[in-house]
Amino acid sequence: MQKLSFGKIRATRIAILVGVFLFGFNYQPNWVLNNFWLKADFYDVIPFKISFLVFQLVFSLVSTLIVEFGIRFIKKYA
């Protein structure tokens, strides 16, 4: 049986990143939720409305990118 591989990314790494994305989409730490959604005053200044779904998507993408760069850093220097 062949290993699932997308270029140099293995199935384990993909599973970790998908897990981080799903966890980040469903759960935001209190400081993120408070500072960037509940108490954020800068949403009144921008001329368009941002939904909570977009907020969740952006947070999950940022957290996934941080984990990906962390994995690359560890692989390079460990």
N, CA, C and O atoms as a Tripos MOL2 file, in Angstrom:
@<TRIPOS>MOLECULE
protein
  312   311    78     0     0
PROTEIN
NO_CHARGES

@<TRIPOS>ATOM
      1 N           0.8420   -1.1800    0.0000 N.3       1 MET1
      2 CA          0.0000    0.0000    0.0000 C.3       1 MET1
      3 C           0.8850    1.2410    0.0000 C.2       1 MET1
      4 O           1.8650    1.3070    0.7420 O.2       1 MET1
      5 N           0.5470    2.2090   -0.8200 N.am      2 GLN2
      6 CA          1.3360    3.4300   -0.9170 C.3       2 GLN2
      7 C           0.9700    4.4130    0.1860 C.2       2 GLN2
      8 O          -0.1730    4.4750    0.6400 O.2       2 GLN2
      9 N           1.9760    5.1820    0.6030 N.am      3 LYS3
     10 CA          1.7200    6.2380    1.5720 C.3       3 LYS3
     11 C           1.0630    7.4210    0.8640 C.2       3 LYS3
     12 O           1.4080    7.7630   -0.2670 O.2       3 LYS3
     13 N           0.1200    8.0240    1.5510 N.am      4 LEU4
     14 CA         -0.5170    9.2210    1.0120 C.3       4 LEU4
     15 C           0.4770   10.3680    1.1120 C.2       4 LEU4
     16 O           0.9410   10.6930    2.2050 O.2       4 LEU4
     17 N           0.8040   10.9800   -0.0110 N.am      5 SER5
     18 CA          1.8000   12.0370   -0.0160 C.3       5 SER5
     19 C           1.4210   13.1000   -1.0380 C.2       5 SER5
     20 O           1.0700   12.7870   -2.1760 O.2       5 SER5
     21 N           1.4950   14.3470   -0.6250 N.am      6 PHE6
     22 CA          1.2740   15.4770   -1.5180 C.3       6 PHE6
     23 C           2.6040   16.2160   -1.6310 C.2       6 PHE6
     24 O           2.8810   17.1390   -0.8650 O.2       6 PHE6
     25 N           3.4150   15.8020   -2.5870 N.am      7 GLY7
     26 CA          4.7410   16.3880   -2.7080 C.3       7 GLY7
     27 C           5.5930   15.9230   -1.5520 C.2       7 GLY7
     28 O           5.8340   14.7270   -1.3910 O.2       7 GLY7
     29 N           6.0540   16.8690   -0.7410 N.am      8 LYS8
     30 CA          6.8780   16.5290    0.4140 C.3       8 LYS8
     31 C           6.0660   16.4640    1.7050 C.2       8 LYS8
     32 O           6.6190   16.1790    2.7670 O.2       8 LYS8
     33 N           4.7710   16.7230    1.6260 N.am      9 ILE9
     34 CA          3.9300   16.7070    2.8190 C.3       9 ILE9
     35 C           3.3450   15.3020    2.9890 C.2       9 ILE9
     36 O           2.6960   14.7800    2.0820 O.2       9 ILE9
     37 N           3.5740   14.7020    4.1390 N.am     10 ARG10
     38 CA          3.0700   13.3580    4.3990 C.3      10 ARG10
     39 C           1.6880   13.4120    5.0590 C.2      10 ARG10
     40 O           1.2210   14.4660    5.4910 O.2      10 ARG10
     41 N           1.0540   12.2410    5.1200 N.am     11 ALA11
     42 CA         -0.3170   12.1550    5.6440 C.3      11 ALA11
     43 C          -0.3820   12.5730    7.1060 C.2      11 ALA11
     44 O          -1.3870   13.1460    7.5270 O.2      11 ALA11
     45 N           0.6530   12.3050    7.8910 N.am     12 THR12
     46 CA          0.6520   12.6830    9.3010 C.3      12 THR12
     47 C           0.6090   14.2040    9.4500 C.2      12 THR12
     48 O          -0.1300   14.7420   10.2740 O.2      12 THR12
     49 N           1.4070   14.8750    8.6450 N.am     13 ARG13
     50 CA          1.4450   16.3340    8.7100 C.3      13 ARG13
     51 C           0.1210   16.9280    8.2470 C.2      13 ARG13
     52 O          -0.3600   17.9020    8.8280 O.2      13 ARG13
     53 N          -0.4660   16.3520    7.2140 N.am     14 ILE14
     54 CA         -1.7670   16.8220    6.7360 C.3      14 ILE14
     55 C          -2.8300   16.6190    7.8050 C.2      14 ILE14
     56 O          -3.6780   17.4870    8.0110 O.2      14 ILE14
     57 N          -2.7900   15.4810    8.4860 N.am     15 ALA15
     58 CA         -3.7540   15.2080    9.5490 C.3      15 ALA15
     59 C          -3.6000   16.1970   10.7010 C.2      15 ALA15
     60 O          -4.5940   16.6480   11.2720 O.2      15 ALA15
     61 N          -2.3580   16.5340   11.0430 N.am     16 ILE16
     62 CA         -2.1210   17.5090   12.1060 C.3      16 ILE16
     63 C          -2.6740   18.8780   11.7040 C.2      16 ILE16
     64 O          -3.3340   19.5450   12.5020 O.2      16 ILE16
     65 N          -2.4030   19.2900   10.4700 N.am     17 LEU17
     66 CA         -2.8730   20.6000   10.0280 C.3      17 LEU17
     67 C          -4.3930   20.6670    9.9080 C.2      17 LEU17
     68 O          -4.9930   21.6910   10.2320 O.2      17 LEU17
     69 N          -5.0160   19.5940    9.4490 N.am     18 VAL18
     70 CA         -6.4850   19.5480    9.3830 C.3      18 VAL18
     71 C          -7.0680   19.5920   10.7950 C.2      18 VAL18
     72 O          -8.0660   20.2740   11.0320 O.2      18 VAL18
     73 N          -6.4570   18.8750   11.7270 N.am     19 GLY19
     74 CA         -6.9150   18.9130   13.1140 C.3      19 GLY19
     75 C          -6.8070   20.2940   13.7210 C.2      19 GLY19
     76 O          -7.7170   20.7420   14.4190 O.2      19 GLY19
     77 N          -5.6910   20.9800   13.4590 N.am     20 VAL20
     78 CA         -5.5130   22.3470   13.9560 C.3      20 VAL20
     79 C          -6.5450   23.2860   13.3320 C.2      20 VAL20
     80 O          -7.1040   24.1430   14.0160 O.2      20 VAL20
     81 N          -6.7950   23.1210   12.0330 N.am     21 PHE21
     82 CA         -7.7830   23.9690   11.3630 C.3      21 PHE21
     83 C          -9.1690   23.7670   11.9690 C.2      21 PHE21
     84 O          -9.8550   24.7410   12.2780 O.2      21 PHE21
     85 N          -9.5860   22.5210   12.1390 N.am     22 LEU22
     86 CA        -10.9210   22.2550   12.6880 C.3      22 LEU22
     87 C         -11.0400   22.7160   14.1340 C.2      22 LEU22
     88 O         -12.0660   23.2660   14.5330 O.2      22 LEU22
     89 N          -9.9820   22.4900   14.9240 N.am     23 PHE23
     90 CA         -9.9980   22.9340   16.3120 C.3      23 PHE23
     91 C         -10.0310   24.4560   16.3850 C.2      23 PHE23
     92 O         -10.7640   25.0230   17.1950 O.2      23 PHE23
     93 N          -9.2380   25.1220   15.5390 N.am     24 GLY24
     94 CA         -9.2290   26.5800   15.5270 C.3      24 GLY24
     95 C         -10.5320   27.1650   15.0270 C.2      24 GLY24
     96 O         -10.9180   28.2610   15.4330 O.2      24 GLY24
     97 N         -11.2120   26.4470   14.1520 N.am     25 PHE25
     98 CA        -12.5000   26.9330   13.6440 C.3      25 PHE25
     99 C         -13.5830   26.8550   14.7160 C.2      25 PHE25
    100 O         -14.4610   27.7160   14.7800 O.2      25 PHE25
    101 N         -13.5210   25.8300   15.5530 N.am     26 ASN26
    102 CA        -14.5680   25.6300   16.5600 C.3      26 ASN26
    103 C         -14.2620   26.2800   17.9020 C.2      26 ASN26
    104 O         -15.1770   26.5460   18.6820 O.2      26 ASN26
    105 N         -12.9960   26.5370   18.1790 N.am     27 TYR27
    106 CA        -12.6240   27.0770   19.4780 C.3      27 TYR27
    107 C         -11.6400   28.2240   19.2990 C.2      27 TYR27
    108 O         -10.6140   28.0760   18.6340 O.2      27 TYR27
    109 N         -11.9570   29.3520   19.8880 N.am     28 GLN28
    110 CA        -11.0410   30.4800   19.9390 C.3      28 GLN28
    111 C         -10.7580   30.7740   21.4080 C.2      28 GLN28
    112 O         -11.6750   30.7580   22.2290 O.2      28 GLN28
    113 N          -9.5090   31.0390   21.7450 N.am     29 PRO29
    114 CA         -9.2120   31.3980   23.1430 C.3      29 PRO29
    115 C          -9.9860   32.6530   23.5440 C.2      29 PRO29
    116 O         -10.3770   33.4580   22.6990 O.2      29 PRO29
    117 N         -10.1960   32.8000   24.8410 N.am     30 ASN30
    118 CA        -10.9910   33.9380   25.3240 C.3      30 ASN30
    119 C         -10.3910   35.2780   24.9300 C.2      30 ASN30
    120 O         -11.1310   36.2030   24.5960 O.2      30 ASN30
    121 N          -9.0630   35.4060   24.9600 N.am     31 TRP31
    122 CA         -8.4550   36.6980   24.6190 C.3      31 TRP31
    123 C          -8.6740   37.0360   23.1480 C.2      31 TRP31
    124 O          -8.8270   38.2100   22.8100 O.2      31 TRP31
    125 N          -8.6910   36.0410   22.2710 N.am     32 VAL32
    126 CA         -8.9470   36.2980   20.8550 C.3      32 VAL32
    127 C         -10.4140   36.6840   20.6610 C.2      32 VAL32
    128 O         -10.7210   37.6540   19.9690 O.2      32 VAL32
    129 N         -11.2990   35.9300   21.2670 N.am     33 LEU33
    130 CA        -12.7310   36.1980   21.1300 C.3      33 LEU33
    131 C         -13.0950   37.5720   21.7000 C.2      33 LEU33
    132 O         -13.8680   38.3130   21.0930 O.2      33 LEU33
    133 N         -12.5430   37.9030   22.8540 N.am     34 ASN34
    134 CA        -12.8530   39.1930   23.4740 C.3      34 ASN34
    135 C         -12.2560   40.3650   22.6980 C.2      34 ASN34
    136 O         -12.9440   41.3520   22.4390 O.2      34 ASN34
    137 N         -10.9940   40.2620   22.3320 N.am     35 ASN35
    138 CA        -10.3160   41.4130   21.7210 C.3      35 ASN35
    139 C         -10.6630   41.6130   20.2530 C.2      35 ASN35
    140 O         -10.6310   42.7420   19.7630 O.2      35 ASN35
    141 N         -10.9920   40.5490   19.5510 N.am     36 PHE36
    142 CA        -11.2200   40.6810   18.1180 C.3      36 PHE36
    143 C         -12.6690   40.4590   17.6940 C.2      36 PHE36
    144 O         -12.9830   40.5860   16.5110 O.2      36 PHE36
    145 N         -13.5570   40.1320   18.6310 N.am     37 TRP37
    146 CA        -14.9550   39.9760   18.2390 C.3      37 TRP37
    147 C         -15.9100   40.6700   19.2010 C.2      37 TRP37
    148 O         -16.6800   41.5300   18.7740 O.2      37 TRP37
    149 N         -15.8860   40.3310   20.4620 N.am     38 LEU38
    150 CA        -16.8950   40.8440   21.3860 C.3      38 LEU38
    151 C         -16.7020   42.3200   21.7250 C.2      38 LEU38
    152 O         -17.6720   43.0780   21.7440 O.2      38 LEU38
    153 N         -15.4730   42.7370   21.9900 N.am     39 LYS39
    154 CA        -15.2170   44.1160   22.4130 C.3      39 LYS39
    155 C         -14.5460   44.9540   21.3340 C.2      39 LYS39
    156 O         -14.0830   46.0590   21.6130 O.2      39 LYS39
    157 N         -14.4880   44.4580   20.1340 N.am     40 ALA40
    158 CA        -13.7640   45.1700   19.0680 C.3      40 ALA40
    159 C         -14.5660   46.3680   18.5710 C.2      40 ALA40
    160 O         -15.7020   46.2260   18.1180 O.2      40 ALA40
    161 N         -13.9620   47.5420   18.6620 N.am     41 ASP41
    162 CA        -14.6150   48.7700   18.1930 C.3      41 ASP41
    163 C         -14.2900   49.0760   16.7410 C.2      41 ASP41
    164 O         -14.9740   49.8840   16.1120 O.2      41 ASP41
    165 N         -13.2620   48.4470   16.2010 N.am     42 PHE42
    166 CA        -12.8550   48.7940   14.8400 C.3      42 PHE42
    167 C         -13.7970   48.2400   13.7820 C.2      42 PHE42
    168 O         -13.6890   48.6320   12.6200 O.2      42 PHE42
    169 N         -14.7160   47.3460   14.1330 N.am     43 TYR43
    170 CA        -15.6980   46.8630   13.1540 C.3      43 TYR43
    171 C         -16.7160   47.9340   12.7870 C.2      43 TYR43
    172 O         -17.3310   47.8660   11.7230 O.2      43 TYR43
    173 N         -16.9000   48.9250   13.6600 N.am     44 ASP44
    174 CA        -17.8300   50.0200   13.3710 C.3      44 ASP44
    175 C         -17.2500   50.9810   12.3350 C.2      44 ASP44
    176 O         -18.0050   51.6650   11.6450 O.2      44 ASP44
    177 N         -15.9530   51.0430   12.2170 N.am     45 VAL45
    178 CA        -15.2850   51.9970   11.3320 C.3      45 VAL45
    179 C         -15.2500   51.5020    9.8880 C.2      45 VAL45
    180 O         -15.3630   52.2990    8.9570 O.2      45 VAL45
    181 N         -15.0950   50.2050    9.6990 N.am     46 ILE46
    182 CA        -14.9840   49.6830    8.3370 C.3      46 ILE46
    183 C         -16.3550   49.7200    7.6520 C.2      46 ILE46
    184 O         -17.3770   49.5590    8.3190 O.2      46 ILE46
    185 N         -16.3910   49.9270    6.3410 N.am     47 PRO47
    186 CA        -17.6680   50.1450    5.6520 C.3      47 PRO47
    187 C         -18.4500   48.8680    5.3170 C.2      47 PRO47
    188 O         -19.4740   48.9470    4.6390 O.2      47 PRO47
    189 N         -18.0020   47.7180    5.7640 N.am     48 PHE48
    190 CA        -18.7210   46.4820    5.4680 C.3      48 PHE48
    191 C         -18.8720   45.6550    6.7390 C.2      48 PHE48
    192 O         -18.1540   45.8640    7.7170 O.2      48 PHE48
    193 N         -19.7960   44.7310    6.7140 N.am     49 LYS49
    194 CA        -20.1110   43.8870    7.8720 C.3      49 LYS49
    195 C         -19.3260   42.5840    7.7860 C.2      49 LYS49
    196 O         -19.2980   41.9490    6.7330 O.2      49 LYS49
    197 N         -18.6940   42.1830    8.8750 N.am     50 ILE50
    198 CA        -17.9490   40.9210    8.9400 C.3      50 ILE50
    199 C         -18.7570   39.9470    9.7840 C.2      50 ILE50
    200 O         -19.1360   40.2580   10.9130 O.2      50 ILE50
    201 N         -19.0160   38.7730    9.2350 N.am     51 SER51
    202 CA        -19.7900   37.7780    9.9800 C.3      51 SER51
    203 C         -18.8680   36.9700   10.8970 C.2      51 SER51
    204 O         -17.6480   36.9650   10.7330 O.2      51 SER51
    205 N         -19.4730   36.3020   11.8450 N.am     52 PHE52
    206 CA        -18.7090   35.4780   12.7780 C.3      52 PHE52
    207 C         -18.0540   34.3060   12.0560 C.2      52 PHE52
    208 O         -16.9860   33.8520   12.4680 O.2      52 PHE52
    209 N         -18.6680   33.8130   10.9960 N.am     53 LEU53
    210 CA        -18.0970   32.7270   10.2030 C.3      53 LEU53
    211 C         -16.7680   33.1410    9.5670 C.2      53 LEU53
    212 O         -15.8240   32.3520    9.5310 O.2      53 LEU53
    213 N         -16.6970   34.3660    9.0710 N.am     54 VAL54
    214 CA        -15.4440   34.8760    8.5000 C.3      54 VAL54
    215 C         -14.3940   35.0200    9.5950 C.2      54 VAL54
    216 O         -13.2240   34.7020    9.3780 O.2      54 VAL54
    217 N         -14.8000   35.4930   10.7640 N.am     55 PHE55
    218 CA        -13.8880   35.5970   11.9030 C.3      55 PHE55
    219 C         -13.3080   34.2360   12.2600 C.2      55 PHE55
    220 O         -12.1040   34.1160   12.4850 O.2      55 PHE55
    221 N         -14.1560   33.2060   12.3150 N.am     56 GLN56
    222 CA        -13.6840   31.8600   12.6220 C.3      56 GLN56
    223 C         -12.7370   31.3440   11.5440 C.2      56 GLN56
    224 O         -11.7210   30.7230   11.8550 O.2      56 GLN56
    225 N         -13.0590   31.5940   10.2980 N.am     57 LEU57
    226 CA        -12.2320   31.1390    9.1870 C.3      57 LEU57
    227 C         -10.8570   31.7940    9.2090 C.2      57 LEU57
    228 O          -9.8470   31.1190    9.0120 O.2      57 LEU57
    229 N         -10.8090   33.0820    9.4440 N.am     58 VAL58
    230 CA         -9.5320   33.7870    9.5050 C.3      58 VAL58
    231 C          -8.6910   33.2780   10.6670 C.2      58 VAL58
    232 O          -7.4930   33.0460   10.5060 O.2      58 VAL58
    233 N          -9.3010   33.1010   11.8340 N.am     59 PHE59
    234 CA         -8.5510   32.6070   12.9830 C.3      59 PHE59
    235 C          -8.0090   31.2020   12.7320 C.2      59 PHE59
    236 O          -6.8640   30.9120   13.0780 O.2      59 PHE59
    237 N          -8.8160   30.3310   12.1370 N.am     60 SER60
    238 CA         -8.3460   28.9640   11.8890 C.3      60 SER60
    239 C          -7.2380   28.9450   10.8410 C.2      60 SER60
    240 O          -6.3100   28.1430   10.9560 O.2      60 SER60
    241 N          -7.3050   29.7960    9.8310 N.am     61 LEU61
    242 CA         -6.2320   29.8750    8.8390 C.3      61 LEU61
    243 C          -4.9370   30.3930    9.4630 C.2      61 LEU61
    244 O          -3.8610   29.8630    9.1880 O.2      61 LEU61
    245 N          -5.0360   31.4090   10.2880 N.am     62 VAL62
    246 CA         -3.8380   31.9540   10.9360 C.3      62 VAL62
    247 C          -3.2160   30.9280   11.8800 C.2      62 VAL62
    248 O          -1.9960   30.7620   11.8910 O.2      62 VAL62
    249 N          -4.0280   30.2460   12.6620 N.am     63 SER63
    250 CA         -3.4820   29.2390   13.5800 C.3      63 SER63
    251 C          -2.8620   28.0730   12.8200 C.2      63 SER63
    252 O          -1.8470   27.5320   13.2570 O.2      63 SER63
    253 N          -3.4470   27.6740   11.6910 N.am     64 THR64
    254 CA         -2.8730   26.6060   10.8810 C.3      64 THR64
    255 C          -1.5390   27.0350   10.2800 C.2      64 THR64
    256 O          -0.5990   26.2410   10.2430 O.2      64 THR64
    257 N          -1.4420   28.2670    9.8130 N.am     65 LEU65
    258 CA         -0.1800   28.7600    9.2710 C.3      65 LEU65
    259 C           0.9080   28.8340   10.3400 C.2      65 LEU65
    260 O           2.0650   28.5180   10.0610 O.2      65 LEU65
    261 N           0.5620   29.2380   11.5370 N.am     66 ILE66
    262 CA          1.5380   29.2840   12.6260 C.3      66 ILE66
    263 C           2.0610   27.8950   12.9350 C.2      66 ILE66
    264 O           3.2640   27.7210   13.1330 O.2      66 ILE66
    265 N           1.1790   26.8980   12.9810 N.am     67 VAL67
    266 CA          1.6090   25.5300   13.2380 C.3      67 VAL67
    267 C           2.4700   25.0050   12.0870 C.2      67 VAL67
    268 O           3.4690   24.3290   12.3290 O.2      67 VAL67
    269 N           2.1000   25.3040   10.8500 N.am     68 GLU68
    270 CA          2.8860   24.8700    9.6970 C.3      68 GLU68
    271 C           4.2930   25.4690    9.7290 C.2      68 GLU68
    272 O           5.2730   24.7620    9.4930 O.2      68 GLU68
    273 N           4.3970   26.7640   10.0190 N.am     69 PHE69
    274 CA          5.7190   27.3850   10.1150 C.3      69 PHE69
    275 C           6.5040   26.8370   11.3030 C.2      69 PHE69
    276 O           7.7280   26.7250   11.2340 O.2      69 PHE69
    277 N           5.8160   26.4950   12.3920 N.am     70 GLY70
    278 CA          6.4850   25.8590   13.5200 C.3      70 GLY70
    279 C           7.0420   24.4980   13.1470 C.2      70 GLY70
    280 O           8.1630   24.1630   13.5300 O.2      70 GLY70
    281 N           6.2810   23.7140   12.4100 N.am     71 ILE71
    282 CA          6.7550   22.4050   11.9570 C.3      71 ILE71
    283 C           7.9640   22.5670   11.0470 C.2      71 ILE71
    284 O           8.9460   21.8360   11.1840 O.2      71 ILE71
    285 N           7.9010   23.5070   10.1300 N.am     72 ARG72
    286 CA          9.0450   23.7430    9.2230 C.3      72 ARG72
    287 C          10.2710   24.2000    9.9910 C.2      72 ARG72
    288 O          11.3810   23.7700    9.6780 O.2      72 ARG72
    289 N          10.1040   25.0600   10.9880 N.am     73 PHE73
    290 CA         11.2180   25.5350   11.7920 C.3      73 PHE73
    291 C          11.8610   24.3810   12.5560 C.2      73 PHE73
    292 O          13.0850   24.2640   12.6010 O.2      73 PHE73
    293 N          11.0380   23.5390   13.1480 N.am     74 ILE74
    294 CA         11.5660   22.4060   13.9060 C.3      74 ILE74
    295 C          12.2800   21.4280   12.9920 C.2      74 ILE74
    296 O          13.3450   20.9210   13.3440 O.2      74 ILE74
    297 N          11.7100   21.1520   11.8180 N.am     75 LYS75
    298 CA         12.3650   20.2460   10.8920 C.3      75 LYS75
    299 C          13.7030   20.8070   10.3910 C.2      75 LYS75
    300 O          14.6430   20.0500   10.1480 O.2      75 LYS75
    301 N          13.7840   22.1160   10.2390 N.am     76 LYS76
    302 CA         15.0030   22.7100    9.7180 C.3      76 LYS76
    303 C          16.1060   22.7560   10.7610 C.2      76 LYS76
    304 O          17.2620   22.4750   10.4440 O.2      76 LYS76
    305 N          15.7760   23.1040   11.9950 N.am     77 TYR77
    306 CA         16.7990   23.3350   12.9970 C.3      77 TYR77
    307 C          16.9030   22.2470   14.0640 C.2      77 TYR77
    308 O          17.7330   22.3680   14.9650 O.2      77 TYR77
    309 N          16.1090   21.2120   13.9960 N.am     78 ALA78
    310 CA         16.2030   20.1360   14.9990 C.3      78 ALA78
    311 C          17.0280   18.9880   14.4960 C.2      78 ALA78
    312 O          17.2100   18.0000   15.2070 O.2      78 ALA78
@<TRIPOS>BOND
     1     1     2 1
     2     2     3 1
     3     3     4 2
     4     3     5 am
     5     5     6 1
     6     6     7 1
     7     7     8 2
     8     7     9 am
     9     9    10 1
    10    10    11 1
    11    11    12 2
    12    11    13 am
    13    13    14 1
    14    14    15 1
    15    15    16 2
    16    15    17 am
    17    17    18 1
    18    18    19 1
    19    19    20 2
    20    19    21 am
    21    21    22 1
    22    22    23 1
    23    23    24 2
    24    23    25 am
    25    25    26 1
    26    26    27 1
    27    27    28 2
    28    27    29 am
    29    29    30 1
    30    30    31 1
    31    31    32 2
    32    31    33 am
    33    33    34 1
    34    34    35 1
    35    35    36 2
    36    35    37 am
    37    37    38 1
    38    38    39 1
    39    39    40 2
    40    39    41 am
    41    41    42 1
    42    42    43 1
    43    43    44 2
    44    43    45 am
    45    45    46 1
    46    46    47 1
    47    47    48 2
    48    47    49 am
    49    49    50 1
    50    50    51 1
    51    51    52 2
    52    51    53 am
    53    53    54 1
    54    54    55 1
    55    55    56 2
    56    55    57 am
    57    57    58 1
    58    58    59 1
    59    59    60 2
    60    59    61 am
    61    61    62 1
    62    62    63 1
    63    63    64 2
    64    63    65 am
    65    65    66 1
    66    66    67 1
    67    67    68 2
    68    67    69 am
    69    69    70 1
    70    70    71 1
    71    71    72 2
    72    71    73 am
    73    73    74 1
    74    74    75 1
    75    75    76 2
    76    75    77 am
    77    77    78 1
    78    78    79 1
    79    79    80 2
    80    79    81 am
    81    81    82 1
    82    82    83 1
    83    83    84 2
    84    83    85 am
    85    85    86 1
    86    86    87 1
    87    87    88 2
    88    87    89 am
    89    89    90 1
    90    90    91 1
    91    91    92 2
    92    91    93 am
    93    93    94 1
    94    94    95 1
    95    95    96 2
    96    95    97 am
    97    97    98 1
    98    98    99 1
    99    99   100 2
   100    99   101 am
   101   101   102 1
   102   102   103 1
   103   103   104 2
   104   103   105 am
   105   105   106 1
   106   106   107 1
   107   107   108 2
   108   107   109 am
   109   109   110 1
   110   110   111 1
   111   111   112 2
   112   111   113 am
   113   113   114 1
   114   114   115 1
   115   115   116 2
   116   115   117 am
   117   117   118 1
   118   118   119 1
   119   119   120 2
   120   119   121 am
   121   121   122 1
   122   122   123 1
   123   123   124 2
   124   123   125 am
   125   125   126 1
   126   126   127 1
   127   127   128 2
   128   127   129 am
   129   129   130 1
   130   130   131 1
   131   131   132 2
   132   131   133 am
   133   133   134 1
   134   134   135 1
   135   135   136 2
   136   135   137 am
   137   137   138 1
   138   138   139 1
   139   139   140 2
   140   139   141 am
   141   141   142 1
   142   142   143 1
   143   143   144 2
   144   143   145 am
   145   145   146 1
   146   146   147 1
   147   147   148 2
   148   147   149 am
   149   149   150 1
   150   150   151 1
   151   151   152 2
   152   151   153 am
   153   153   154 1
   154   154   155 1
   155   155   156 2
   156   155   157 am
   157   157   158 1
   158   158   159 1
   159   159   160 2
   160   159   161 am
   161   161   162 1
   162   162   163 1
   163   163   164 2
   164   163   165 am
   165   165   166 1
   166   166   167 1
   167   167   168 2
   168   167   169 am
   169   169   170 1
   170   170   171 1
   171   171   172 2
   172   171   173 am
   173   173   174 1
   174   174   175 1
   175   175   176 2
   176   175   177 am
   177   177   178 1
   178   178   179 1
   179   179   180 2
   180   179   181 am
   181   181   182 1
   182   182   183 1
   183   183   184 2
   184   183   185 am
   185   185   186 1
   186   186   187 1
   187   187   188 2
   188   187   189 am
   189   189   190 1
   190   190   191 1
   191   191   192 2
   192   191   193 am
   193   193   194 1
   194   194   195 1
   195   195   196 2
   196   195   197 am
   197   197   198 1
   198   198   199 1
   199   199   200 2
   200   199   201 am
   201   201   202 1
   202   202   203 1
   203   203   204 2
   204   203   205 am
   205   205   206 1
   206   206   207 1
   207   207   208 2
   208   207   209 am
   209   209   210 1
   210   210   211 1
   211   211   212 2
   212   211   213 am
   213   213   214 1
   214   214   215 1
   215   215   216 2
   216   215   217 am
   217   217   218 1
   218   218   219 1
   219   219   220 2
   220   219   221 am
   221   221   222 1
   222   222   223 1
   223   223   224 2
   224   223   225 am
   225   225   226 1
   226   226   227 1
   227   227   228 2
   228   227   229 am
   229   229   230 1
   230   230   231 1
   231   231   232 2
   232   231   233 am
   233   233   234 1
   234   234   235 1
   235   235   236 2
   236   235   237 am
   237   237   238 1
   238   238   239 1
   239   239   240 2
   240   239   241 am
   241   241   242 1
   242   242   243 1
   243   243   244 2
   244   243   245 am
   245   245   246 1
   246   246   247 1
   247   247   248 2
   248   247   249 am
   249   249   250 1
   250   250   251 1
   251   251   252 2
   252   251   253 am
   253   253   254 1
   254   254   255 1
   255   255   256 2
   256   255   257 am
   257   257   258 1
   258   258   259 1
   259   259   260 2
   260   259   261 am
   261   261   262 1
   262   262   263 1
   263   263   264 2
   264   263   265 am
   265   265   266 1
   266   266   267 1
   267   267   268 2
   268   267   269 am
   269   269   270 1
   270   270   271 1
   271   271   272 2
   272   271   273 am
   273   273   274 1
   274   274   275 1
   275   275   276 2
   276   275   277 am
   277   277   278 1
   278   278   279 1
   279   279   280 2
   280   279   281 am
   281   281   282 1
   282   282   283 1
   283   283   284 2
   284   283   285 am
   285   285   286 1
   286   286   287 1
   287   287   288 2
   288   287   289 am
   289   289   290 1
   290   290   291 1
   291   291   292 2
   292   291   293 am
   293   293   294 1
   294   294   295 1
   295   295   296 2
   296   295   297 am
   297   297   298 1
   298   298   299 1
   299   299   300 2
   300   299   301 am
   301   301   302 1
   302   302   303 1
   303   303   304 2
   304   303   305 am
   305   305   306 1
   306   306   307 1
   307   307   308 2
   308   307   309 am
   309   309   310 1
   310   310   311 1
   311   311   312 2
@<TRIPOS>SUBSTRUCTURE
     1 MET1         2 RESIDUE 1 A MET
     2 GLN2         6 RESIDUE 1 A GLN
     3 LYS3        10 RESIDUE 1 A LYS
     4 LEU4        14 RESIDUE 1 A LEU
     5 SER5        18 RESIDUE 1 A SER
     6 PHE6        22 RESIDUE 1 A PHE
     7 GLY7        26 RESIDUE 1 A GLY
     8 LYS8        30 RESIDUE 1 A LYS
     9 ILE9        34 RESIDUE 1 A ILE
    10 ARG10       38 RESIDUE 1 A ARG
    11 ALA11       42 RESIDUE 1 A ALA
    12 THR12       46 RESIDUE 1 A THR
    13 ARG13       50 RESIDUE 1 A ARG
    14 ILE14       54 RESIDUE 1 A ILE
    15 ALA15       58 RESIDUE 1 A ALA
    16 ILE16       62 RESIDUE 1 A ILE
    17 LEU17       66 RESIDUE 1 A LEU
    18 VAL18       70 RESIDUE 1 A VAL
    19 GLY19       74 RESIDUE 1 A GLY
    20 VAL20       78 RESIDUE 1 A VAL
    21 PHE21       82 RESIDUE 1 A PHE
    22 LEU22       86 RESIDUE 1 A LEU
    23 PHE23       90 RESIDUE 1 A PHE
    24 GLY24       94 RESIDUE 1 A GLY
    25 PHE25       98 RESIDUE 1 A PHE
    26 ASN26      102 RESIDUE 1 A ASN
    27 TYR27      106 RESIDUE 1 A TYR
    28 GLN28      110 RESIDUE 1 A GLN
    29 PRO29      114 RESIDUE 1 A PRO
    30 ASN30      118 RESIDUE 1 A ASN
    31 TRP31      122 RESIDUE 1 A TRP
    32 VAL32      126 RESIDUE 1 A VAL
    33 LEU33      130 RESIDUE 1 A LEU
    34 ASN34      134 RESIDUE 1 A ASN
    35 ASN35      138 RESIDUE 1 A ASN
    36 PHE36      142 RESIDUE 1 A PHE
    37 TRP37      146 RESIDUE 1 A TRP
    38 LEU38      150 RESIDUE 1 A LEU
    39 LYS39      154 RESIDUE 1 A LYS
    40 ALA40      158 RESIDUE 1 A ALA
    41 ASP41      162 RESIDUE 1 A ASP
    42 PHE42      166 RESIDUE 1 A PHE
    43 TYR43      170 RESIDUE 1 A TYR
    44 ASP44      174 RESIDUE 1 A ASP
    45 VAL45      178 RESIDUE 1 A VAL
    46 ILE46      182 RESIDUE 1 A ILE
    47 PRO47      186 RESIDUE 1 A PRO
    48 PHE48      190 RESIDUE 1 A PHE
    49 LYS49      194 RESIDUE 1 A LYS
    50 ILE50      198 RESIDUE 1 A ILE
    51 SER51      202 RESIDUE 1 A SER
    52 PHE52      206 RESIDUE 1 A PHE
    53 LEU53      210 RESIDUE 1 A LEU
    54 VAL54      214 RESIDUE 1 A VAL
    55 PHE55      218 RESIDUE 1 A PHE
    56 GLN56      222 RESIDUE 1 A GLN
    57 LEU57      226 RESIDUE 1 A LEU
    58 VAL58      230 RESIDUE 1 A VAL
    59 PHE59      234 RESIDUE 1 A PHE
    60 SER60      238 RESIDUE 1 A SER
    61 LEU61      242 RESIDUE 1 A LEU
    62 VAL62      246 RESIDUE 1 A VAL
    63 SER63      250 RESIDUE 1 A SER
    64 THR64      254 RESIDUE 1 A THR
    65 LEU65      258 RESIDUE 1 A LEU
    66 ILE66      262 RESIDUE 1 A ILE
    67 VAL67      266 RESIDUE 1 A VAL
    68 GLU68      270 RESIDUE 1 A GLU
    69 PHE69      274 RESIDUE 1 A PHE
    70 GLY70      278 RESIDUE 1 A GLY
    71 ILE71      282 RESIDUE 1 A ILE
    72 ARG72      286 RESIDUE 1 A ARG
    73 PHE73      290 RESIDUE 1 A PHE
    74 ILE74      294 RESIDUE 1 A ILE
    75 LYS75      298 RESIDUE 1 A LYS
    76 LYS76      302 RESIDUE 1 A LYS
    77 TYR77      306 RESIDUE 1 A TYR
    78 ALA78      310 RESIDUE 1 A ALA
